[in-house]
Structures are given as structure tokens and as C-alpha cells.
Amino acid sequence: MRSFTRSRSEAKRRSRDGAVIALVLACVFAGLVSVVSPQPATASRRPWVWDLPSYVPPPRVPEWNPMTPEKFELGRYLFYDTRLSGNGTQSCATCHQQRLAFSDGLPQSIGSTGDIHPRNAQSLANVAWFSTLTWANPLLTEIEKQIPIPMFGEFPVELGITGKEQEVLDRFRSDPAYRRMFAAAFPGEAEPITWKNIVYALATFTRGLTSFDSAYDRYLAGDRTALSPSAIRGMNMFFSEDLECHHCHTGFNLSASTTFSGAVFIERPFFNTGLYNIDGKGAYPPDNQGVKELTNDPSDMGRFRPPSLRNVALTAPYMHDGSMATLEEVIRFYERGGRKITGGPYAGDGRLSPLKSGLVSGFTLTDAQRQDLIAFLESLTDWRFVTDPRFSDPFAPAPPSQVTATPRPAAPSAIAPSLTPTPILSLQEYHARLSAILAELDALSAIVRRGSQAEARQLAQQIHDRLHALRATSQHRQVGDAHDRAETLLHGRLLDRLASGEARPTSLLASIRDLQAMLRAMAKAAA
């Protein structure tokens, strides 16, 4: 979900004003006026259930668009359907991919006609709790008002529906499956396939994208084995006054830009972090100046919304313009208290910006402390969220070997069921095998230091297979949840990264240490 930005020339501003007027007229003729003036959507006989931890309050949901299972499922289909773009080449999921926590992995997103958006696509995880919905627009506070922008916006073109409104509607009206789904989601309407209902269904689906099952969440719920010692040290630093991260990334959604049902006071903060200081007075690039583009207030220069840090390890590159590639680069930027660009049109020292927030004052970390902080940020990954079938592409072919109901990542050897019951090992044998795995992890560390990716990948797969063979005994010993988290870490932070060929040795070594700590804690708990 991304926002319009003002262009730098007056001519383009006049052109945009004309386009906005044309868009409003198009909305009237296409039936979108009902989105501007909300009309109630029909409630379902099937209740919607929010499955939330005790520390997470339910989100705000407009009375005129209540959550229903039928609308959610319709919205899921629409979200992944390329027929929702003017030229039929892109869907919402093009820029919001489940495997990347509904971001797209690009510095700036690319629209269906090739237009490059000036902003980085943000994750949609827990969007229902956001008090504002884009990087730099304080006025966009309702999902139903945000969704039409990527659909019909022209500066830049994203889905590119403007001018093809009837053609796109007819694509869905001619599909019998969609006629059934719209009728179920909006019962009693003579013609349910309208732009209003498309927006309402998409809003219902995105509002239902909940992510509260990370290792950090399990730690908050009382499982003290959920976080590695490294991640716990990182967590303590994150919430300390020395680093001050938690002032902008706070609360259950790890963002100060958070609201919920029944909230009395709603914060809508935007901050200048010293990312740019082009003229020595705090200037940002002319096509990406934050809230100032909307207010024209010089003090709003460079002010952007603090995103949620949930699943942040999956949502690189970072910052509003995608100008930072890794978590380590982001941490070093905040350590310095602003970014220094030494050459080119954007040269300047952000640390010296007079507009920078006082919360970005800088701090000092050792290499080990930096890795601890990264370990905590990685513990915010919700692997179930990024693999949950409820949120997945309904048009994608099902994996042929998918016979397990667990949504967490699993290696192929963990998927096919065995015809022979797995034996329950004695405690002595169980500890012996865990000790052997710990030794193999030491060997894996040595291989990673040598830089042999292929050899490391082969050994990591072998370790995974050995660990998975202990799962039945782990469950018998009442450490099944800890075992599953260890397998998830091994798969997501070692096997997947080694397979990509882009893993940094320091990150791999930190993950190996975390896994070893988890296995030692698991062995102790089993005893």
C-alpha cells in the first residue's frame, strides 16, 4: 500500500490536479462514489473470529464494512488476480508477496505499465492496526480509502485501471466462480460485482492479515525458550534508553503509528531520521520529501511514518526509498545518528540535519552487540504468517508433496509421512544425538568460515534431517514446541539463506549460535 507523491514541477502538479478531477468523475460513473461515502456491507451469518494473543486488542473495523469469512475469501482471490490490473499483468500481490511478509523485495516498486514508484512497498502484516497507512500521508487512515489509490492512480501508474473500469469489471462479471463468491460475500444485492464491493473485499482480506506468532510473541506468552540468549540480549538493548529504538517502534505492533478498537488517543507520528541533508538545512530529494509534500510546511521535510518491525528480516531493502539493503546497514545508520553521503546530487551529512528527530542521537555498539540486535530483529519473523494457506495465492498450484497441515517451512524429508512409527528414544540416546548435532553445527561453523557454500548447504540439510528424526521423542519429552522452533530457525535462517547464495557469513554464524543455544535449552528441558 503506497502513497501518491507530488512531482517537483508546477506543470506536472497542474497535470495531476486535472487527473485527480478526472479520477473523481470516473469514480462517479464507475460507482466508486459509494467508496467515498461508505455504504453498509451485508453481514454474514458466519461470525468472524479474531485469533489474537491476550496482549493484542482487536483492531478498529468500520461498521459499514464488517469482517466476514465470505468477504475475506473473495478478497484473497481478488488480491492475487492479475485481471484486477488494466493490462492484466499485475495483481496486488505483485508488490505484496506473502513470502516477503507482503512486501516485494525491491527498493521502489514497479507498476503494471513500468512506472517506478518513488516509495518502497511496505509490509501489510497487521495493517488493521496502523493509524496511518502510507509512508507520508497523515490523512489516509482507512484501508477502504487507501486501496483505490494503487488501483486508479496515474502518478505513478500502479494497477492502471483508470480508463478501463468497465473492461476490468466485465472480466469478473463473466466469471461464474466470481459471480458465486460475490453473491456469497454480498447477499441480497442485485448486482454485487461493483467497485465498492471489490474495495470492501480487498479491505477485508488485508485487514485480516494478522501476524502474531513469531518467536518474540511466544516469548511474551511465557515460553522462555523461544528466544536465544543472543536475541534476548538484543531485545534488552532494543528496549533500552541507550538505543531508544522503542520510542518509534513500540507496543504490540512495534510501531508508534498504531491504533486499536476502543483507543481513546490515536497517535499518527512521522519522523525525520537524518537519512538526507542535501543543502545543510535538512533537505531531502525533491521527489521524496515526506509529509511536506502534503502540507508544504518546511518543518515536515523528510518526515515519514515509522513502520512496524514485525517480519522486518524479510522486508529488505529498508527505509522509505529502499536505499538500505540490510539490517546491519540500518543499525549502523542509527549508530551514527544519521547518514553521510559523500558524493553525488544527494551529498550531505544527515547527522547534522536541523530537522532530524532528537530520538536519533546515535550510540555505540560492538560487533557482538550488533549481531545480538540483529538476532532480536530476526526473532520477529512469523514463519507461519508467510506460509499460512489462509493468506496464500489461490491460483498457485499446490505442491505435489504437501501432505502435512503444519504451515511452517519444512524440508522435503519432513513432509512425506513415514509408514513406520518413529521410535521414542531413551533420554540418554536422545541427549547423545543432540550432542552429535551440536558437534555437527560446530563443523558447519568452520565450513561457513571457509566460505564453502555448497558444502555448508549439504551439511545443513544433513543436520536438519537428523534433528527432524528426533521430533517424536521431543514431543514425548514435552519439548515439541521448542523442537519445532529449532527446525524453523534451521530452515529459515540457514537452509533458505544457503540456498539463495546471498547469505553473509556473520549472519549464518549468528544463526548457528542461536540454534545451538536453543538445542542446549531443549536438552536441559527434556531432562
C-alpha positions as CSV (number, residue, x, y, z in Angstrom):
1,M,0.0,0.0,0.0
2,R,1.8,3.1,-1.2
3,S,1.0,6.8,-1.5
4,F,0.9,9.5,-4.1
5,T,3.8,11.8,-4.1
6,R,3.9,15.3,-5.5
7,S,6.1,15.9,-8.6
8,R,8.6,18.7,-8.5
9,S,7.5,20.8,-11.4
10,E,4.4,23.0,-11.4
11,A,3.4,21.7,-14.8
12,K,3.2,18.2,-13.5
13,R,1.3,19.4,-10.4
14,R,-1.3,21.0,-12.7
15,S,-1.4,17.8,-14.8
16,R,-2.0,15.8,-11.6
17,D,-4.7,18.2,-10.4
18,G,-6.5,17.6,-13.7
19,A,-6.0,13.9,-13.3
20,V,-7.5,13.9,-9.8
21,I,-10.6,15.8,-11.1
22,A,-10.8,13.2,-13.9
23,L,-10.4,10.4,-11.3
24,V,-13.3,11.8,-9.2
25,L,-15.5,12.0,-12.3
26,A,-14.5,8.5,-13.3
27,C,-15.3,7.3,-9.8
28,V,-18.8,8.7,-10.0
29,F,-19.5,7.0,-13.3
30,A,-17.9,3.7,-12.2
31,G,-19.8,3.6,-8.9
32,L,-16.9,4.4,-6.7
33,V,-18.7,7.4,-5.2
34,S,-20.0,4.8,-2.8
35,V,-16.5,4.3,-1.5
36,V,-16.1,8.0,-0.7
37,S,-19.5,7.9,1.0
38,P,-19.5,4.5,2.6
39,Q,-22.5,2.2,2.3
40,P,-23.0,-0.6,4.7
41,A,-22.0,-4.1,3.5
42,T,-24.1,-7.0,4.4
43,A,-23.1,-9.0,7.5
44,S,-22.6,-12.8,7.3
45,R,-24.3,-15.4,9.2
46,R,-20.9,-16.9,9.9
47,P,-19.1,-14.8,12.6
48,W,-15.5,-13.6,12.1
49,V,-13.2,-14.7,14.8
50,W,-10.0,-12.7,15.6
51,D,-7.4,-15.2,16.9
52,L,-5.2,-12.9,18.9
53,P,-2.8,-13.2,21.8
54,S,-4.1,-11.8,25.1
55,Y,-1.8,-8.7,24.8
56,V,-3.2,-7.7,21.4
57,P,-6.6,-5.8,21.4
58,P,-8.9,-6.2,18.4
59,P,-8.4,-3.7,15.6
60,R,-10.8,-1.0,14.5
61,V,-13.2,-2.2,11.9
62,P,-15.7,0.1,10.2
63,E,-19.3,-0.7,11.0
64,W,-20.2,-0.3,7.3
65,N,-17.7,-3.0,6.3
66,P,-17.8,-5.7,8.9
67,M,-15.4,-8.7,8.7
68,T,-17.0,-11.8,7.2
69,P,-15.4,-15.1,6.1
70,E,-17.0,-14.8,2.7
71,K,-15.6,-11.3,2.0
72,F,-12.2,-12.3,3.3
73,E,-12.1,-15.3,0.9
74,L,-13.3,-13.2,-2.0
75,G,-10.7,-10.5,-1.2
76,R,-8.0,-13.2,-1.2
77,Y,-8.9,-14.2,-4.8
78,L,-9.0,-10.6,-5.9
79,F,-5.7,-9.8,-4.2
80,Y,-3.9,-12.4,-6.3
81,D,-5.8,-11.9,-9.6
82,T,-3.9,-10.1,-12.4
83,R,-7.2,-9.4,-14.0
84,L,-7.5,-6.5,-11.5
85,S,-4.9,-4.5,-13.4
86,G,-5.7,-2.6,-16.6
87,N,-3.4,-4.6,-18.8
88,G,-3.9,-7.9,-16.9
89,T,-0.2,-8.2,-15.9
90,Q,-0.2,-7.4,-12.2
91,S,-2.1,-8.0,-9.1
92,C,-1.9,-6.6,-5.6
93,A,0.3,-9.5,-4.7
94,T,2.9,-8.4,-7.3
95,C,4.1,-5.7,-4.8
96,H,2.9,-7.5,-1.7
97,Q,4.2,-11.1,-1.7
98,Q,3.4,-13.4,1.1
99,R,6.9,-15.0,1.3
100,L,8.3,-11.5,2.0
101,A,5.6,-10.6,4.6
102,F,3.6,-8.9,1.8
103,S,6.4,-6.6,0.6
104,D,8.2,-7.1,-2.7
105,G,12.0,-7.0,-2.1
106,L,12.6,-4.0,-4.4
107,P,13.9,-0.6,-3.5
108,Q,10.9,1.0,-5.2
109,S,8.0,-0.9,-6.7
110,I,7.3,-1.1,-10.4
111,G,3.7,-0.6,-11.7
112,S,1.9,-2.6,-14.3
113,T,3.0,-0.2,-17.1
114,G,6.6,0.1,-16.0
115,D,6.3,3.2,-13.9
116,I,8.7,3.2,-10.9
117,H,7.2,4.3,-7.7
118,P,9.3,6.6,-5.5
119,R,8.5,4.6,-2.4
120,N,9.3,1.2,-1.0
121,A,6.4,-1.2,-0.7
122,Q,5.6,-1.7,3.0
123,S,4.6,-5.0,4.6
124,L,0.9,-5.5,5.0
125,A,1.3,-7.6,8.2
126,N,-1.2,-6.2,10.8
127,V,-2.2,-3.4,8.6
128,A,-5.5,-3.4,10.5
129,W,-3.7,-1.7,13.5
130,F,-2.0,1.0,11.6
131,S,-3.2,4.5,12.5
132,T,-2.0,5.8,9.1
133,L,-1.5,3.6,6.0
134,T,1.3,5.1,3.9
135,W,4.8,6.4,4.3
136,A,3.9,10.1,4.4
137,N,0.1,10.8,4.3
138,P,-1.4,11.6,7.7
139,L,-4.9,11.8,6.1
140,L,-5.1,8.2,4.9
141,T,-6.4,6.4,7.9
142,E,-8.9,3.9,6.4
143,I,-8.0,0.9,4.3
144,E,-11.1,1.4,2.2
145,K,-9.8,4.9,1.2
146,Q,-6.3,3.8,0.5
147,I,-7.0,0.8,-1.7
148,P,-8.4,2.8,-4.7
149,I,-5.1,4.8,-5.0
150,P,-2.9,1.9,-6.4
151,M,-6.0,0.8,-8.4
152,F,-6.8,4.1,-10.1
153,G,-3.8,6.3,-9.5
154,E,-1.9,7.7,-12.5
155,F,1.2,9.4,-11.0
156,P,2.6,6.8,-10.9
157,V,0.5,4.1,-12.6
158,E,0.3,1.0,-10.4
159,L,-2.6,-1.3,-11.3
160,G,-3.6,1.1,-14.1
161,I,-7.4,0.6,-14.1
162,T,-8.3,4.2,-14.9
163,G,-9.9,4.3,-18.4
164,K,-10.6,0.6,-18.3
165,E,-13.1,0.5,-15.4
166,Q,-15.8,-1.3,-17.3
167,E,-13.5,-3.7,-19.0
168,V,-12.0,-4.8,-15.7
169,L,-15.4,-5.2,-14.1
170,D,-16.6,-7.3,-17.0
171,R,-13.7,-9.7,-16.5
172,F,-15.1,-10.6,-13.1
173,R,-18.8,-10.4,-14.1
174,S,-18.1,-13.0,-16.9
175,D,-16.5,-15.5,-14.5
176,P,-19.1,-17.9,-12.9
177,A,-16.8,-18.6,-9.9
178,Y,-16.6,-14.8,-9.1
179,R,-20.3,-14.4,-9.5
180,R,-20.8,-17.1,-6.8
181,M,-18.2,-15.6,-4.5
182,F,-19.6,-12.0,-4.8
183,A,-23.1,-13.3,-4.2
184,A,-22.0,-15.1,-1.1
185,A,-20.0,-12.1,0.2
186,F,-22.7,-9.5,-0.5
187,P,-26.0,-11.4,-0.3
188,G,-29.2,-9.7,-1.4
189,E,-27.6,-7.3,-3.9
190,A,-29.0,-7.4,-7.4
191,E,-25.5,-6.7,-8.9
192,P,-22.8,-7.4,-6.3
193,I,-19.8,-7.1,-8.7
194,T,-19.2,-3.4,-8.2
195,W,-16.1,-1.3,-7.5
196,K,-17.4,-0.6,-4.0
197,N,-17.6,-4.3,-3.2
198,I,-14.2,-5.0,-4.8
199,V,-12.7,-2.4,-2.5
200,Y,-14.6,-3.7,0.5
201,A,-13.5,-7.3,-0.1
202,L,-9.8,-6.3,-0.6
203,A,-10.0,-4.2,2.6
204,T,-11.4,-7.2,4.5
205,F,-8.7,-9.5,3.3
206,T,-5.8,-7.1,4.0
207,R,-7.4,-6.3,7.4
208,G,-7.3,-10.0,8.2
209,L,-3.5,-10.4,7.6
210,T,-2.6,-10.9,11.2
211,S,1.0,-11.8,12.3
212,F,1.4,-12.6,16.0
213,D,3.3,-16.0,16.0
214,S,6.9,-15.1,16.0
215,A,9.5,-16.4,18.5
216,Y,9.2,-13.0,20.2
217,D,5.4,-13.5,20.6
218,R,5.9,-16.9,22.1
219,Y,8.5,-15.4,24.5
220,L,5.9,-12.8,25.5
221,A,3.4,-15.6,26.1
222,G,5.7,-17.1,28.6
223,D,7.9,-19.5,26.7
224,R,11.3,-18.6,28.0
225,T,13.0,-21.0,25.5
226,A,11.5,-19.2,22.5
227,L,14.4,-16.7,22.2
228,S,18.0,-17.5,22.0
229,P,20.4,-15.8,24.5
230,S,21.6,-13.6,21.7
231,A,18.1,-12.5,20.8
232,I,17.3,-11.8,24.5
233,R,20.4,-9.6,24.7
234,G,19.3,-7.8,21.6
235,M,15.8,-7.4,22.9
236,N,17.1,-5.8,26.1
237,M,19.2,-3.3,24.0
238,F,16.3,-2.6,21.7
239,F,14.1,-1.5,24.6
240,S,16.8,0.4,26.4
241,E,17.1,4.2,26.7
242,D,20.6,3.9,25.3
243,L,19.4,2.9,21.8
244,E,15.9,4.4,22.0
245,C,14.6,2.2,19.2
246,H,11.4,1.6,21.2
247,H,10.2,5.2,21.1
248,C,9.3,4.9,17.4
249,H,8.9,1.1,17.3
250,T,6.8,0.4,20.3
251,G,3.8,-1.6,21.6
252,F,2.4,-4.9,20.4
253,N,2.8,-3.9,16.7
254,L,6.3,-2.4,17.2
255,S,5.3,0.9,15.6
256,A,4.2,4.1,17.3
257,S,1.7,4.5,14.4
258,T,-0.7,2.1,16.0
259,T,-4.4,2.2,17.0
260,F,-7.0,-0.4,18.0
261,S,-10.7,-0.7,18.8
262,G,-11.6,1.5,21.7
263,A,-8.4,3.6,21.6
264,V,-9.0,6.9,23.2
265,F,-5.9,8.7,21.9
266,I,-4.7,7.9,18.4
267,E,-1.1,8.7,17.6
268,R,-0.1,9.4,14.0
269,P,3.6,10.1,14.2
270,F,6.1,10.9,11.4
271,F,9.8,11.4,12.0
272,N,12.9,12.8,10.2
273,T,15.7,10.3,10.9
274,G,18.5,12.2,9.1
275,L,18.6,10.0,6.1
276,Y,19.4,13.0,3.9
277,N,20.7,16.6,4.4
278,I,21.3,17.8,0.9
279,D,21.6,21.5,1.5
280,G,22.8,21.6,5.1
281,K,19.2,22.7,6.1
282,G,17.7,19.2,6.1
283,A,16.5,18.9,2.5
284,Y,15.5,15.5,1.1
285,P,15.5,14.6,-2.6
286,P,12.9,16.8,-4.5
287,D,10.6,13.9,-5.4
288,N,10.5,12.2,-2.0
289,Q,10.2,14.8,0.8
290,G,7.8,13.1,3.1
291,V,4.8,14.8,4.8
292,K,6.0,18.2,3.4
293,E,4.6,17.1,0.0
294,L,1.1,17.2,1.5
295,T,1.4,20.1,3.9
296,N,4.0,22.3,2.2
297,D,5.3,23.0,5.7
298,P,9.1,23.2,5.7
299,S,9.2,21.6,9.2
300,D,7.7,18.5,7.7
301,M,10.6,17.9,5.4
302,G,11.8,14.3,5.5
303,R,9.2,13.2,8.0
304,F,8.0,9.6,7.4
305,R,5.9,7.1,9.3
306,P,7.7,4.5,11.5
307,P,6.8,1.1,10.0
308,S,6.1,-1.9,12.1
309,L,9.2,-4.1,12.6
310,R,7.3,-7.3,12.6
311,N,8.9,-9.7,10.0
312,V,11.5,-7.0,9.3
313,A,14.1,-9.6,8.4
314,L,12.0,-10.5,5.4
315,T,11.2,-7.0,4.1
316,A,14.5,-5.6,2.8
317,P,15.5,-3.2,1.4
318,Y,14.7,-0.7,4.1
319,M,13.7,3.0,4.5
320,H,11.0,4.8,2.5
321,D,13.1,4.7,-0.7
322,G,14.6,1.3,-0.2
323,S,18.1,2.9,0.0
324,M,19.5,0.5,2.7
325,A,20.0,-3.1,1.8
326,T,20.5,-4.9,5.1
327,L,19.5,-4.8,8.8
328,E,23.2,-4.3,9.6
329,E,23.3,-1.2,7.4
330,V,20.2,0.2,9.1
331,I,21.7,-0.4,12.5
332,R,25.0,1.3,11.6
333,F,23.0,4.3,10.2
334,Y,21.2,4.7,13.6
335,E,24.5,4.2,15.4
336,R,26.0,7.1,13.6
337,G,22.9,9.3,14.2
338,G,22.2,10.0,10.5
339,R,23.6,9.1,7.1
340,K,26.5,10.7,5.5
341,I,26.5,10.7,1.7
342,T,29.9,11.9,0.4
343,G,29.2,12.4,-3.3
344,G,26.6,12.8,-6.0
345,P,23.5,15.1,-6.1
346,Y,22.3,14.0,-2.6
347,A,25.6,14.5,-0.8
348,G,25.3,15.7,2.8
349,D,25.5,14.7,6.4
350,G,22.2,13.7,7.9
351,R,23.6,13.7,11.4
352,L,23.8,17.4,11.2
353,S,20.3,18.0,9.8
354,P,18.4,20.6,11.9
355,L,15.2,18.8,11.1
356,K,16.3,15.4,12.4
357,S,14.3,13.9,15.3
358,G,16.1,14.2,18.7
359,L,15.5,10.5,19.2
360,V,18.1,9.8,16.5
361,S,21.1,10.8,18.5
362,G,23.5,7.9,17.8
363,F,25.1,5.2,20.0
364,T,28.0,2.8,20.1
365,L,27.8,-1.0,19.6
366,T,30.4,-3.7,19.4
367,D,30.3,-6.3,16.6
368,A,28.8,-8.8,19.0
369,Q,26.1,-6.4,20.3
370,R,25.2,-5.6,16.7
371,Q,24.7,-9.3,16.0
372,D,22.6,-9.6,19.1
373,L,20.4,-6.8,17.9
374,I,20.0,-8.5,14.5
375,A,19.2,-11.7,16.3
376,F,16.3,-10.0,18.1
377,L,15.0,-8.4,14.9
378,E,15.1,-11.8,13.2
379,S,13.1,-13.3,16.1
380,L,10.2,-11.0,15.0
381,T,9.8,-13.2,11.9
382,D,6.5,-15.1,11.9
383,W,7.1,-18.1,9.7
384,R,3.5,-19.3,10.0
385,F,2.3,-15.9,8.6
386,V,4.4,-16.1,5.5
387,T,3.3,-19.7,4.7
388,D,-0.3,-19.7,6.1
389,P,-2.7,-21.2,3.4
390,R,-5.4,-18.7,4.5
391,F,-3.3,-15.9,3.1
392,S,-1.8,-17.7,0.1
393,D,-2.3,-17.4,-3.7
394,P,-5.4,-19.4,-4.5
395,F,-4.3,-19.7,-8.2
396,A,-0.9,-21.2,-7.4
397,P,-0.7,-25.0,-7.9
398,A,-0.5,-26.9,-4.7
399,P,3.0,-28.6,-4.0
400,P,2.7,-32.2,-5.0
401,S,4.1,-33.5,-1.8
402,Q,2.2,-31.2,0.5
403,V,0.6,-33.7,2.9
404,T,1.2,-32.0,6.2
405,A,-1.1,-29.5,7.8
406,T,1.7,-27.5,9.5
407,P,2.2,-24.1,7.9
408,R,5.7,-23.7,9.0
409,P,8.6,-24.2,6.5
410,A,9.6,-27.9,6.2
411,A,12.3,-29.6,4.2
412,P,11.1,-32.3,1.8
413,S,12.3,-35.0,4.2
414,A,10.0,-33.6,6.8
415,I,6.9,-33.7,4.6
416,A,6.4,-37.3,3.5
417,P,4.9,-39.3,6.3
418,S,6.7,-42.5,7.3
419,L,4.8,-45.8,7.2
420,T,6.8,-47.0,10.2
421,P,6.2,-45.3,13.6
422,T,9.2,-43.3,14.8
423,P,10.7,-44.9,17.9
424,I,10.8,-43.0,21.1
425,L,14.4,-42.8,22.2
426,S,15.7,-43.2,25.8
427,L,16.8,-39.9,27.4
428,Q,20.4,-41.0,27.2
429,E,20.2,-41.7,23.5
430,Y,18.2,-38.5,22.9
431,H,20.9,-36.5,24.6
432,A,23.6,-38.3,22.7
433,R,22.0,-37.5,19.3
434,L,21.5,-33.8,20.3
435,S,25.2,-33.7,21.3
436,A,26.1,-35.1,17.9
437,I,24.0,-32.4,16.2
438,L,25.7,-29.7,18.3
439,A,29.1,-31.1,17.1
440,E,27.9,-31.0,13.5
441,L,26.9,-27.4,14.0
442,D,30.5,-26.6,15.1
443,A,31.7,-28.3,11.9
444,L,29.2,-26.2,10.0
445,S,30.6,-23.0,11.5
446,A,34.0,-24.0,10.4
447,I,32.8,-24.6,6.8
448,V,31.0,-21.3,6.7
449,R,34.2,-19.5,7.8
450,R,36.0,-21.2,4.9
451,G,33.4,-19.9,2.5
452,S,32.3,-23.2,1.0
453,Q,28.5,-22.6,0.4
454,A,27.8,-25.9,-1.3
455,E,29.5,-27.9,1.4
456,A,27.7,-25.9,4.1
457,R,24.3,-26.4,2.4
458,Q,24.8,-30.1,2.2
459,L,25.8,-30.4,5.9
460,A,22.9,-28.1,7.0
461,Q,20.5,-30.4,5.2
462,Q,22.0,-33.4,6.9
463,I,21.7,-31.7,10.3
464,H,18.1,-30.9,9.5
465,D,17.3,-34.5,8.7
466,R,19.0,-35.7,11.9
467,L,17.1,-33.1,14.0
468,H,13.7,-33.9,12.4
469,A,14.3,-37.6,13.2
470,L,14.2,-36.6,16.9
471,R,10.8,-34.9,16.7
472,A,8.7,-37.7,18.0
473,T,11.0,-38.0,21.1
474,S,11.0,-34.3,21.6
475,Q,7.2,-34.3,21.7
476,H,7.3,-37.3,24.0
477,R,9.7,-35.3,26.3
478,Q,7.3,-32.3,26.3
479,V,9.7,-30.1,24.2
480,G,7.9,-30.4,20.9
481,D,7.3,-26.7,20.5
482,A,10.9,-25.9,21.2
483,H,11.9,-28.6,18.7
484,D,9.6,-27.0,16.0
485,R,11.1,-23.6,16.6
486,A,14.6,-25.1,16.2
487,E,13.6,-26.7,12.9
488,T,12.0,-23.4,11.7
489,L,15.2,-21.5,12.6
490,L,17.4,-24.1,10.8
491,H,15.2,-24.0,7.7
492,G,14.5,-20.3,7.5
493,R,17.8,-18.8,8.7
494,L,20.3,-21.4,7.4
495,L,18.9,-23.7,4.7
496,D,17.0,-21.0,2.8
497,R,19.8,-18.5,3.0
498,L,22.4,-21.0,1.9
499,A,20.2,-22.0,-1.0
500,S,19.9,-18.4,-2.1
501,G,23.7,-18.0,-2.2
502,E,23.4,-14.5,-0.8
503,A,23.9,-15.2,2.9
504,R,26.5,-13.3,4.9
505,P,28.9,-15.4,6.9
506,T,28.4,-13.3,10.0
507,S,24.7,-13.8,9.8
508,L,25.0,-17.5,9.3
509,L,27.4,-17.9,12.2
510,A,25.0,-15.9,14.5
511,S,22.1,-18.2,13.4
512,I,24.2,-21.3,14.2
513,R,25.0,-20.0,17.6
514,D,21.3,-19.3,18.2
515,L,20.4,-22.8,17.1
516,Q,23.0,-24.3,19.4
517,A,21.6,-22.3,22.3
518,M,18.1,-23.5,21.5
519,L,19.2,-27.2,21.3
520,R,21.0,-27.0,24.6
521,A,18.0,-25.4,26.3
522,M,15.8,-28.1,24.7
523,A,18.1,-30.9,26.1
524,K,18.0,-29.4,29.5
525,A,14.2,-29.0,29.5
526,A,13.8,-32.6,28.3
527,A,15.8,-33.8,31.3
